[in-house]
Amino acid sequence: TLVGAQPVAWDIAGAVVEWQLDAAGGAQLLAAFAAAGGGAIAAPVLRFYQAAYLALRAGQCSLAAAVHDPYERDRLLAAYERYRNQLNELLAALA
């Protein structure tokens, strides 16, 4: 993809976002990853990749809504709003 090769933290962050995991669900995913032999992912690292993932997805949806089939526009704009709102919440929590 356009983001290129990324550490596994990118994929974990994407799963947390796309599966809409709360803190407990995210912790379970990280525990399962560690139990399967993956390394520990520090909370600040995961938050960084979540912010990066959310920003990328918001940008993708915004761009696609502007140039895509009009039948998909509403769905893409709703997804854009969802990703943008999650990013704003994440950044506000860090402040």
Residue, then its C-alpha position, 0 to 999 in steps of 0.5 A: t500500500l502507499v504506507g509501505a512496510q510498517p512494524v507490526a504495531w501498525d497492524i495491531a493499531g489498525a485492528v483496534v481501530e477497524w474492530q472498534l475495540d475498547a481499552a479492554g479489547g485492545a489489551q486482550l489483543l495485545a495479550a494474545f499477540a504477546a502469547a503467540g510470540g509477538g513482542a510487547i508493544a508499549a502504549p505510547v507506540l500503539r497510540f502513535y500508530q493508531a493516530a497515524y492509521l486514523a489519519l491515513r484512513a480519514g484522508q483516504c475516505s475524504l479523497a475517495a469521496a471527492v472522486h468516487d462513484p456518487y453512490e459511494r459518496d455518503r458511505l465514504l463521508a460517514a467513514y471519514e467523519r468516524y475516522r476523524n472523530q476517533l483521531n480527534e478523541l485520541l489526540a484530545a486524550l493525549a493533551 
